[in-house]
Amino acid sequence: MGRAAKVTVGAVCAGMLSVAGYGVANIAGALTGGHRGSAPAARATATGDGRQAASGEAPSAGQARQAAQSFLAAWAKGDTADAAGLTDDPAAAADGLAGYHDDLHLDSLTLAPTAGTPAATPHDPPLPGSVAVGFHAGARLSGLGTWAYDGTVRVVRTTDGGAKVHWSPSVLHPRLTGQTALRARDLPPAPPRITDRDGRPVDAYPSLKALAGDLQEALRARPDDGTPGKGVVIAGAESGDTLAVLHTFRRSRPGRGLRLTVDGRLQAAAERAVAEQGRGGSRLASLVAVEASTGRILAVANSQPFNAAFQGATAPGSTMKIVTAAALLEHGVSPGAAAPCRAHLYVDGKEFHNVEGSAIPGATLRDDFAASCNTGFIALRDRLGDGDLAAEARDVFGLGMTWHTGVPNRDGQVPPTGGDEVEKAADMIGQGRVQMNPLAMASVAATVRSGVFREPVLLPDLPQQPAARPLPARVAAQLRGMMRATAVRGTAAGVMAGLGGTVGAKTGTAEVGRATDSWFTAYRDGVAAAAMVQGGGHGSAAAGPAVRAVLAASR
C-alpha cells in the first residue's frame, strides 16, 4: 500500500474463542438432518453494499482462528489490500485500514490473537453466526511511543464455505463507529482552576460563580496558559472534535490558574447573609470583607447577579461620617468638642433632620458619631473648606483613586462641593453627590483599623498603590475610640453585642429616591466588612446582621 511498516506478528493462541450465534447454527443443522456440511456449497455472492454474503452458519473454531490470524498478519505488515481482501467488505476495510495508518502516524504495528473473552464492541449490533476472536495490538506512533490495547474481530462463514473477517469500524478499535475515527493529537491543557485561597473551586460560591466571566478575563491576561499533552483520541469523523481520550503519552499541564484572596469560611457566611437579607434575591443585598493589614478581599457576595458589592454607586448614608470625622479631627476638632444634636437644622433654606427627629442637646462629636446624629455633624461644616472632605477621602482613604482589584469595580467618589453649602452639608452625612459601594466602605473601616489605606485586591499578586498619606496616629486612635463607642453603646450596639476581640462599627441610613437603604461597616480584630441592603431601612436592621454574620465567622 506504499506505507510499509516494521511489524511483529504474534503466534496464534489456541485458546478459547467466543462463538456468537452458536445456537442459531445448531438449529439450522437440525433442520437439515443434523449434518452441517450436507448441503451443497454455494458460491459467494456480493450484497447490495458490496459486502460478501455470510452463509448464516458459524465457521469452525479452526476456520475462525486461521481467518483472524491471516487478517491480523496482513494488517500488521501494512498490506492494506491483502488485509482488506480477507474481510467481507474489502472497499470499506481498505479505507478504514489506510485511515488508521495515516491518522495515527503509524511507525509499526504488532498484532497477536489472544485467549479468553474478547473485548466488547458496544456499538456493533449482534451478529448471529459469527465467532469473536480477541487480539492484542501494540501501535508505535511516530515521535510518541507505543499504544497498546485489546481488540476484537468477528469472523463469519461465507456462502462458498470460506471464512472472512466481518468488517466494522470496531475492528480498528472496539469503541469506534461509522461516525468516529482515531486520531493522534495534542491534548489541550485542562482549564486553569479558579479557587479560593484554600484551593476550593469558586463554583462552590454563587456570588463568585456569577463573576466567572470577569475572572476568565483575568485568567486570559496572565501569560501562563499551560502546556498541551499528547495522546490518542476518538474524534468525530466529520467535526474532528475530540469525544474521548483513549491513551495519553504525555499529560497536559494546566495553567497556573487563579487563587483568589477569598477566605472560604467567610465567603460562605457572606453568601448566607446576603441570601437572607436579600430575601432570596427579591431585593439587592451586597457585602465585602477585607483583611485590614493587607487589603486582601476575603469575601464578596451579592443577592442578585449584578456585582453591586464592587460596582454599585449610591449614597452610603452615615457610614460616610467615618471619613467626615477624620477630616474634622485633622482640622482641630476633638472627639469631646461640643456639637449639640438638634432635631432639625436649616442650611440655606434646606431642612436636615435626624432619624425619627431625635435630639441630644449636650452632645459632643463622639456622641454624634455614636448616635449617628446628622445635625451635629452639619453644624461643624464651617471647620472644613470646600475641598477638605474630598481631599481627606482621596489622600487618606484612597477614595477617588483608580482601584485595580482584579475584576471590574467602581471607585468611591467624594466630589468637591464648589462653595454650595447645601451640597457640603449633604456630603458630610453621606448624601448629596457622595457615591460608594460595600467595597469602598469595607476599605474605609479597614483603613481606620490599620491606620493605612491598602488598595483592596482579589488577586494576591496584584500591585497595590498607596494613598498619599496615612492617617495621623492621633486621629487613627481617636477614630477607633469613636467606632468602638458606636459598637458597644451606640447605634451598632445591638448588632455587635457578644462579639469578642477589638471591635468598631458605624451604621448608615441613606435616602435614595423613595427608598431607605441600610448600610453598615465594622471591623473585628483584623477583618473589616461592609454591607448594603437596598430598601433595608436603618443600618442595624438589615446590613448590620449581614456584617455581624461574617465577623462572627472570622477568627
Secondary structure, DSSP 4 states (H G I P E B T S, - for coil): -----EEEEPPPP----EEETHHHHHHHHHHTTS-TT-SPP----B-TTSPBPB-SSPPPHHHHHHHHHHHHHHHHHT-HHHHHHTBS-HHHHHHHHHHHHHHTTEEEEEEEEE-SSPPP-TTSPP-TTEEEEEEEEEEEETTTEEEEEEEEEEEEEBTTS-EEEEP-GGGT-TT--TTEEEEEEEEPPPPPPEE-TTS-BGGGSHHHHTTHHHHHHHHHTSS---B-EEEEEEEETTT--EEEEEEEEE--B----EE-S--HHHHHHHHHHHHHHTGGGTS-EEEEEEETTT-BEEEEEESSSS-HHHH--B--GGGGHHHHHHHHHHTT--TTSB--B-SEEEETTEEEE-GGG--BTT-BHHHHHHHT-HHHHHTTGGGS-TTHHHHHHHHTT-TTS----SS-----B----TT-HHHHHHHHTT-TT-BB-HHHHHHHHHHHHHSS----BSSTTS--PPPSSPPPHHHHHHHHHHHHHHHHHSTTHHHHTT--SSEEEEEEEEEETTEEEEEEEEEETTEEEEEEETT--STTTTHHHHHHHHHHH--
